[in-house]
């Protein structure tokens, strides 16, 4: 009788603990609305970085600050594959290209010979903070999408790590490892990522919320091996990996931490707003939608995310982003929110645009004169 009472008491205690945990992990509609009001950017300034000719496409902005200037790592696709470039700005609106930071390999047998798409890591994650890159082991870090096959995201794509001890405000080649850290061929690969890995984003969680200091969010596509519906194999979902040293990574969850029923959910970038983590990501080709658009989700533990169900943060509305408006990087500086994104028009010309929380006028930049 006494043992049964104790077991019952433990069961009630467990249920109460789970209820508290569930409450902590799910944000209310009011909390989500407050985040939306903080991050929304209704004023489209326009294009800020465009390719020099129609054979190139620009993609995936990553913005950070050093000294009195802003810097952006971004991708250029030239038909062969992705390379990573650096640009500089004084005001977040006018940008000057400085050169490459991850270039094609001279060794064509390298695993990443023809694809090096870089994304900054270990940025100060505080919303409205200084947006500086942090050093770990006396180095700055980037993760990157790498591959050997030429073409637009062709062949096996995996996630690599690069670093530098040099000034990240100066264009120079970052050092890379001789192998990827995550690939769809790993023995512990999950069902949803067994085809290709794509963009990754790494934060330095010094509180070790997950038990690890370094947390990577990455999107990939794949499906269960016995699924005969090939149409679902290209769906992208966002998952997690963790590390103690930035060099050795292991997958954290069996299931994706962010996904939708159809299409793409990808390119997560995470910042912290008070005690709430905010994940900016993009969706594409969801039910009854053929466009690509930017969204957000929120979490208190980095693992369980509450998805925003209201209006898109960014969607197609202008001639320069009439096809896709996606792949976000958001900063708040001196009271103004800047939402950088990849803009694609109906000619498949692709560049970087920005929208703001306050009206900054209009950019005079267009795609090409022809």
Secondary structure, DSSP 8 states (H G I E B T S, - for coil): -HHHHHHHHHHHHHHHHHHHHHHHHS--HHHHHHHHHHH---EEEEEEE--SSTT-EEEEEEEEEETTEEEEEEEEE-SS-EEEEEEEESSSSSEEEEEEEE---SSTTSTTTTEEEEEEBSB--BTTS---B--BTTBEEEEEEEESS-STT-S-EEEEEEEESS-TTS----EE-SS-SB-TTSTT--GGGSSEEEEEEEEE-TT-TTSSSEEEEEEEE---TT---GGGTT-EEEEEEEESSSSS-EE--SS-SB--SSSEEEEEEEEEETTEEEEEEEEES-TT--SEEEEEEEESSSSS-EE--SS-SB---SGGGSSEEEEEEEEEETTEEEEEEEEE-TT--EEEEEEESS--------S---
